[in-house]
């Protein structure tokens, strides 16, 4: 998997250690280690930083008999490094970013440019079960020689460098605690892909303990994003780990601020609604509105409605708890829908139909009683099929109401003005 923090390296290859390592400057307390990496240069650096901290804290809470190591690039902010070391109990190894010779090849994803920093794991020679510095140097030489790499990232390179691993025996801990020599493949259970869960909505692992869960797939559906749940049920499990470890102290002040602003807008909108509507339509009444302009007003109203349901989504802190995120989103969408209703004199219920639709689909997806992922997917599809006609009817009602409002507020004032002019002329003649 190409994700940089979703891969947790627990290397169990038992080989002879030799050479000097860059990690020798840190003192190891255990003979084994869990290692992850952190580098900068993507739009989601902070999110990956949060993910790394939750993983480290969850391992620390399990009291694992191993060191926790973070391979951090030199440009990782100092406060983040200090948090890893002082709050999470990790040993941070600062490294220079490895040059990626595949960054210009076709179809290369730039967010994987620095994933080759994972190769530094082969240089952590303070531990018993890490390959030698000789292997690390040979890897660097292969990079410089342009070894074939299908994806241009860590996965493609490591798979190319160790092509014989698919034929190696499976690793099973010996019952008599003897040491094993050679290369072994880890059973599936040591690193579980979260997609195995979604088909049956439960774990069904035939071999090995479930040690590490990884979340491959689309970057915008990683579990640390609030919108990932209930789309992906395991997202809530991940946030339970975060709640129990590092918490949400950095995001909650902004959440409270947004909630207060929304509540204030609701109060002001309800108080000022009559004057706001008169102001908007008085300006329209003073102008000669053509058919094209009326169409523009209708389009503007539709954009207001669309904005009511999209703007709140993008301004919520992306790493808050899903329940907090969705609650704040629904509050924001409701607030801006009221503003749209007040400005364009629209019926409130049709404007809120998308709001009820979103709330309903969240309930359908979050339902805990599905027997498997197929039934869950069919339920969501069925809900969407039934909700689509209601959304269509609501939008038609909005357009009809808008047309009536424009005709009433624009044409009637014109008729009144013409009547006043006629009476004025009549009085002069009299």
C-alpha positions as CSV (number, residue, x, y, z in Angstrom):
1,X,0.0,0.0,0.0
2,X,1.3,3.4,-1.0
3,X,-0.1,5.3,2.0
4,X,2.8,6.5,4.1
5,X,1.4,6.3,7.6
6,X,-1.0,3.4,7.1
7,X,1.9,1.1,6.8
8,X,3.4,0.0,10.1
9,X,6.7,-1.7,9.8
10,X,7.2,-4.6,12.2
11,X,10.1,-6.4,10.5
12,X,10.6,-9.9,11.7
13,X,13.4,-10.9,9.5
14,X,16.2,-12.4,11.6
15,X,19.6,-11.6,10.0
16,X,23.1,-10.7,11.2
17,X,23.5,-7.0,12.0
18,X,26.6,-5.1,10.9
19,X,27.7,-1.6,10.1
20,X,26.9,1.8,11.6
21,X,23.4,3.2,11.4
22,X,22.1,6.7,11.5
23,X,19.8,5.6,14.3
24,X,22.7,4.7,16.6
25,X,22.5,8.1,18.2
26,X,19.3,7.1,20.0
27,X,19.4,4.5,22.7
28,X,17.0,1.6,22.2
29,X,15.2,0.2,25.2
30,X,13.9,-2.9,23.5
31,X,15.3,-5.2,20.9
32,X,12.3,-4.7,18.6
33,X,10.4,-1.7,17.3
34,X,7.2,-0.5,15.7
35,X,8.3,2.1,13.1
36,X,6.3,4.6,11.0
37,X,7.4,7.7,9.0
38,X,6.4,11.3,8.7
39,X,7.4,13.7,6.0
40,X,6.1,17.0,4.7
41,X,5.0,18.4,1.3
42,X,1.4,17.2,0.9
43,X,-1.9,19.1,1.4
44,X,-2.7,16.7,4.2
45,X,0.5,16.9,6.4
46,X,-1.5,17.8,9.5
47,X,-3.9,14.9,9.0
48,X,-1.1,12.4,8.7
49,X,0.5,13.9,11.8
50,X,-2.7,13.3,13.8
51,X,-2.9,9.7,12.4
52,X,0.6,8.9,13.4
53,X,0.1,10.2,16.9
54,X,-3.1,8.1,17.4
55,X,-1.3,5.0,16.2
56,X,1.6,5.6,18.5
57,X,-0.6,6.2,21.5
58,X,-2.7,3.2,20.8
59,X,0.4,1.0,20.7
60,X,1.7,2.7,23.9
61,X,-1.6,2.0,25.7
62,X,-1.2,-1.7,24.8
63,X,2.1,-1.7,26.6
64,X,3.8,-3.4,23.6
65,X,7.3,-4.9,24.2
66,X,8.9,-2.8,21.6
67,X,10.2,0.7,20.9
68,X,8.1,3.2,19.0
69,X,10.1,4.9,16.2
70,X,9.2,7.7,13.9
71,X,11.3,8.2,10.8
72,X,10.8,12.0,10.3
73,X,12.2,14.1,7.5
74,X,14.2,17.2,8.4
75,X,11.4,19.5,7.5
76,X,8.9,18.1,10.0
77,X,8.0,21.0,12.4
78,X,9.8,21.0,15.7
79,X,6.6,21.1,17.8
80,X,5.4,17.9,16.0
81,X,8.8,16.2,16.7
82,X,8.5,17.3,20.4
83,X,4.9,15.9,20.6
84,X,6.1,12.6,19.2
85,X,8.9,12.3,21.7
86,X,7.5,14.0,24.9
87,X,3.8,13.1,24.7
88,X,3.7,9.9,22.6
89,X,6.9,8.3,23.9
90,X,8.4,7.7,20.5
91,X,12.0,7.9,19.4
92,X,12.3,10.2,16.4
93,X,15.0,9.6,13.8
94,X,15.6,12.7,11.7
95,X,16.5,11.8,8.1
96,X,17.1,13.6,4.8
97,X,14.5,13.1,2.2
98,X,15.5,10.5,-0.4
99,X,15.5,11.7,-4.0
100,X,12.8,9.9,-5.9
101,X,14.1,9.1,-9.4
102,X,10.7,8.0,-10.6
103,X,8.9,11.4,-10.0
104,X,8.9,12.3,-13.7
105,X,7.6,9.0,-15.0
106,X,4.1,8.9,-16.5
107,X,1.1,8.6,-14.2
108,X,3.2,9.3,-11.1
109,X,1.2,10.5,-8.1
110,X,3.1,13.4,-6.6
111,X,1.8,12.7,-3.1
112,X,3.9,9.6,-3.1
113,X,7.1,11.5,-4.0
114,X,8.7,11.0,-0.5
115,X,7.4,7.6,0.4
116,X,10.8,6.1,-0.4
117,X,11.9,7.5,3.0
118,X,10.5,4.2,4.2
119,X,13.8,2.6,3.1
120,X,15.4,4.2,6.2
121,X,13.8,1.4,8.2
122,X,16.5,-0.9,6.9
123,X,19.0,1.4,8.6
124,X,17.6,1.0,12.1
125,X,20.3,-1.3,13.3
126,X,19.8,-0.8,17.0
127,X,17.3,-3.7,16.8
128,X,17.8,-7.4,16.4
129,X,15.4,-8.1,13.6
130,X,16.3,-5.4,11.0
131,X,18.3,-6.1,7.9
132,X,21.8,-4.8,7.7
133,X,23.1,-1.4,6.7
134,X,24.6,-3.2,3.7
135,X,21.0,-3.9,2.4
136,X,20.1,-0.2,2.9
137,X,23.2,1.0,0.9
138,X,22.4,-1.5,-1.8
139,X,18.8,-0.1,-2.0
140,X,20.1,3.4,-2.4
141,X,22.4,2.2,-5.1
142,X,19.5,0.6,-6.9
143,X,17.5,3.9,-6.6
144,X,20.4,5.7,-8.3
145,X,20.6,3.1,-11.0
146,X,16.9,3.5,-11.7
147,X,15.6,0.1,-10.7
148,X,12.2,-0.7,-12.3
149,X,9.4,0.6,-10.2
150,X,5.8,0.2,-11.3
151,X,4.2,2.9,-9.2
152,X,7.2,5.1,-8.5
153,X,6.6,4.8,-4.8
154,X,7.8,2.6,-1.9
155,X,5.5,-0.3,-2.6
156,X,6.7,-0.7,-6.2
157,X,10.3,-0.4,-5.3
158,X,10.2,-2.9,-2.3
159,X,8.3,-5.4,-4.4
160,X,10.9,-5.1,-7.1
161,X,13.8,-5.4,-4.7
162,X,12.5,-8.5,-3.0
163,X,10.8,-10.4,-5.8
164,X,11.5,-13.7,-4.2
165,X,9.4,-13.0,-1.1
166,X,6.2,-14.4,-2.7
167,X,8.0,-17.8,-2.6
168,X,9.2,-17.6,0.9
169,X,7.6,-19.6,3.7
170,X,5.0,-18.1,6.0
171,X,6.1,-16.9,9.4
172,X,4.8,-18.6,12.5
173,X,6.4,-18.0,15.9
174,X,8.2,-21.1,17.0
175,X,6.7,-22.7,20.1
176,X,10.0,-23.2,21.8
177,X,11.1,-19.5,21.3
178,X,14.0,-20.4,19.1
179,X,15.3,-17.9,16.6
180,X,14.5,-18.3,12.9
181,X,17.0,-17.5,10.1
182,X,16.1,-16.3,6.6
183,X,13.2,-14.5,5.1
184,X,9.5,-15.1,5.9
185,X,6.2,-13.7,4.8
186,X,3.9,-12.3,7.4
187,X,0.4,-13.9,7.6
188,X,-2.6,-11.7,6.6
189,X,-3.6,-11.1,10.2
190,X,-0.5,-9.1,11.1
191,X,-1.6,-6.3,8.8
192,X,-5.3,-6.2,8.0
193,X,-6.6,-4.2,5.1
194,X,-9.8,-2.5,6.3
195,X,-11.6,-3.4,3.1
196,X,-11.8,-7.0,4.3
197,X,-14.1,-5.8,7.0
198,X,-16.6,-4.0,4.8
199,X,-17.9,-7.0,2.9
200,X,-19.1,-8.9,5.9
201,X,-19.1,-6.0,8.4
202,X,-17.0,-8.2,10.7
203,X,-13.5,-9.6,10.8
204,X,-13.0,-13.1,9.4
205,X,-9.2,-13.7,9.5
206,X,-8.2,-17.3,9.0
207,X,-4.6,-16.9,10.1
208,X,-2.7,-14.8,12.7
209,X,-3.8,-12.2,15.2
210,X,-5.1,-9.0,14.0
211,X,-2.2,-6.7,14.9
212,X,-2.5,-3.7,12.6
213,X,-5.4,-2.3,10.6
214,X,-4.5,-0.3,7.5
215,X,-6.8,2.0,5.5
216,X,-5.9,2.1,1.8
217,X,-8.0,3.6,-0.8
218,X,-9.1,7.2,-1.7
219,X,-7.1,9.8,0.3
220,X,-10.3,11.7,1.1
221,X,-11.9,8.6,2.8
222,X,-9.2,8.0,5.4
223,X,-10.7,7.3,8.8
224,X,-9.4,10.5,10.5
225,X,-11.7,12.7,8.3
226,X,-15.1,13.3,10.0
227,X,-17.0,12.6,6.8
228,X,-15.5,9.1,6.5
229,X,-18.1,7.8,8.9
230,X,-20.7,6.4,8.4
231,X,-19.6,5.9,4.8
232,X,-16.9,3.6,6.2
233,X,-18.1,2.0,9.5
234,X,-14.5,1.5,10.9
235,X,-14.0,5.3,10.9
236,X,-15.8,5.5,14.2
237,X,-13.5,2.9,15.7
238,X,-10.5,4.9,14.7
239,X,-12.0,8.1,16.3
240,X,-12.7,6.1,19.5
241,X,-9.0,5.5,19.6
242,X,-8.3,9.1,19.1
243,X,-10.7,10.2,21.8
244,X,-9.0,7.8,24.2
245,X,-5.5,9.0,23.3
246,X,-4.8,12.5,22.0
247,X,-8.3,14.0,22.1
248,X,-9.6,16.9,20.0
249,X,-8.3,19.9,21.9
250,X,-6.9,21.6,18.8
251,X,-10.1,21.5,16.8
252,X,-12.9,22.1,19.3
253,X,-12.4,25.9,19.8
254,X,-13.1,26.4,16.0
255,X,-16.1,24.1,16.3
256,X,-17.6,26.1,19.1
257,X,-16.9,29.3,17.2
258,X,-18.7,28.1,14.1
259,X,-21.6,26.8,16.1
260,X,-22.0,30.2,17.9
261,X,-21.9,32.0,14.5
262,X,-24.5,29.8,13.1
263,X,-26.8,30.2,16.1
264,X,-26.3,34.0,15.8
265,X,-27.2,34.0,12.1
266,X,-30.4,32.0,12.9
267,X,-31.5,34.6,15.5
268,X,-30.7,37.6,13.2
269,X,-32.4,36.0,10.2
270,X,-35.6,35.3,12.1
271,X,-35.7,38.9,13.4
272,X,-34.7,40.7,10.2
273,X,-36.5,38.4,7.7
274,X,-39.3,40.9,6.8
275,X,-37.0,43.8,6.3
276,X,-34.5,41.7,4.4
277,X,-37.1,40.5,2.0
278,X,-38.5,44.0,1.4
279,X,-35.0,45.4,0.8
280,X,-34.1,42.7,-1.8
281,X,-37.4,43.0,-3.7
282,X,-37.6,46.8,-3.5
283,X,-34.4,46.9,-5.4
284,X,-35.8,44.5,-8.0
285,X,-39.0,46.5,-8.2
286,X,-37.1,49.7,-9.1
287,X,-35.7,48.0,-12.2
288,X,-37.1,46.9,-15.5
289,X,-36.5,43.1,-15.1
290,X,-36.2,41.2,-18.4
291,X,-36.8,37.5,-18.9
292,X,-33.0,36.9,-18.9
293,X,-32.6,38.8,-15.7
294,X,-35.5,36.8,-14.1
295,X,-33.7,33.6,-15.2
296,X,-30.5,34.9,-13.6
297,X,-32.4,35.5,-10.3
298,X,-33.7,31.9,-10.4
299,X,-30.2,30.6,-11.0
300,X,-28.9,32.8,-8.2
301,X,-31.5,31.3,-5.8
302,X,-30.4,27.8,-6.9
303,X,-26.8,28.7,-6.2
304,X,-27.8,29.9,-2.8
305,X,-29.4,26.6,-2.1
306,X,-26.4,24.6,-3.3
307,X,-24.1,26.8,-1.3
308,X,-26.1,26.3,1.8
309,X,-25.2,22.6,1.6
310,X,-21.6,22.8,0.4
311,X,-20.1,25.8,2.3
312,X,-20.5,24.3,5.8
313,X,-18.8,21.1,4.6
314,X,-15.6,22.8,3.6
315,X,-15.1,25.0,6.6
316,X,-15.5,22.4,9.3
317,X,-12.1,21.2,10.7
318,X,-11.4,18.0,8.8
319,X,-10.2,15.9,11.7
320,X,-13.0,16.4,14.3
321,X,-15.0,13.5,15.6
322,X,-17.6,12.4,13.0
323,X,-20.6,12.9,15.2
324,X,-19.4,16.5,16.0
325,X,-18.6,17.1,12.3
326,X,-22.0,15.9,11.0
327,X,-23.8,17.8,13.8
328,X,-22.0,21.0,12.9
329,X,-22.6,20.4,9.2
330,X,-26.3,19.9,9.6
331,X,-26.5,23.1,11.8
332,X,-24.6,25.1,9.2
333,X,-26.7,23.8,6.3
334,X,-29.9,24.5,8.2
335,X,-28.7,28.1,9.0
336,X,-27.8,29.0,5.4
337,X,-31.0,27.4,4.2
338,X,-32.9,29.8,6.4
339,X,-30.9,32.7,5.0
340,X,-31.8,31.6,1.4
341,X,-35.5,31.2,2.4
342,X,-35.5,34.8,3.9
343,X,-33.8,36.4,0.9
344,X,-35.9,34.9,-1.8
345,X,-39.2,34.4,0.1
346,X,-39.1,30.6,-0.6
347,X,-41.2,28.0,1.2
348,X,-39.0,26.6,3.9
349,X,-40.0,22.9,3.6
350,X,-38.9,22.4,0.0
351,X,-35.6,24.2,0.7
352,X,-35.0,21.8,3.6
353,X,-35.8,18.6,1.7
354,X,-32.0,18.1,1.0
355,X,-31.3,18.6,4.7
356,X,-33.8,15.8,5.7
357,X,-32.4,13.7,2.9
358,X,-28.8,13.9,4.1
359,X,-29.9,13.3,7.7
360,X,-31.9,10.2,6.5
361,X,-29.0,8.7,4.6
362,X,-26.7,9.1,7.6
363,X,-29.2,7.1,9.6
364,X,-29.4,4.4,6.9
365,X,-25.6,4.1,6.7
366,X,-25.1,4.2,10.5
367,X,-27.7,1.4,11.2
368,X,-25.8,-1.3,13.1
369,X,-28.0,-4.2,12.3
370,X,-27.0,-5.1,8.7
371,X,-25.9,-8.7,8.4
372,X,-23.2,-7.8,5.7
373,X,-21.9,-5.0,3.5
374,X,-24.0,-6.1,0.5
375,X,-27.3,-5.6,2.4
376,X,-26.0,-2.2,3.6
377,X,-25.1,-1.1,0.1
378,X,-28.5,-2.1,-1.2
379,X,-30.2,-0.3,1.6
380,X,-28.4,2.9,0.8
381,X,-29.2,2.5,-2.9
382,X,-32.9,1.9,-2.1
383,X,-33.0,5.0,0.1
384,X,-31.5,7.1,-2.7
385,X,-33.9,5.7,-5.2
386,X,-36.9,6.6,-3.0
387,X,-35.6,10.0,-2.0
388,X,-34.8,11.2,-5.5
389,X,-38.5,11.9,-6.5
390,X,-39.0,13.9,-3.3
391,X,-35.9,16.0,-4.1
392,X,-37.2,16.6,-7.7
393,X,-40.6,17.7,-6.4
394,X,-39.1,20.0,-3.9
395,X,-36.9,21.7,-6.4
396,X,-39.9,22.3,-8.7
397,X,-41.8,23.9,-5.9
398,X,-38.9,26.2,-5.2
399,X,-38.7,27.3,-8.8
400,X,-42.5,27.9,-9.0
401,X,-42.4,29.8,-5.7
402,X,-39.5,31.9,-7.0
403,X,-41.4,32.7,-10.2
404,X,-44.5,33.8,-8.3
405,X,-42.4,35.9,-6.0
406,X,-40.7,37.7,-8.9
407,X,-44.0,38.3,-10.7
408,X,-45.7,39.6,-7.6
409,X,-42.9,41.8,-6.3
410,X,-41.8,43.2,-9.7
411,X,-44.9,43.6,-11.7
412,X,-47.2,44.9,-9.0
413,X,-45.0,47.8,-8.1
414,X,-44.8,48.7,-11.8
415,X,-48.6,48.7,-12.0
416,X,-48.8,50.9,-8.9
417,X,-46.3,53.4,-10.4
418,X,-48.2,53.6,-13.6
419,X,-51.4,54.2,-11.7
420,X,-49.8,57.0,-9.7
421,X,-48.6,58.7,-13.0
422,X,-52.0,58.5,-14.5
423,X,-53.7,60.1,-11.4
424,X,-51.0,62.8,-11.4
425,X,-51.6,63.7,-15.0
426,X,-55.4,63.7,-14.4
427,X,-55.0,66.1,-11.5
428,X,-52.9,68.5,-13.6
429,X,-55.5,68.5,-16.3
430,X,-58.2,69.1,-13.8
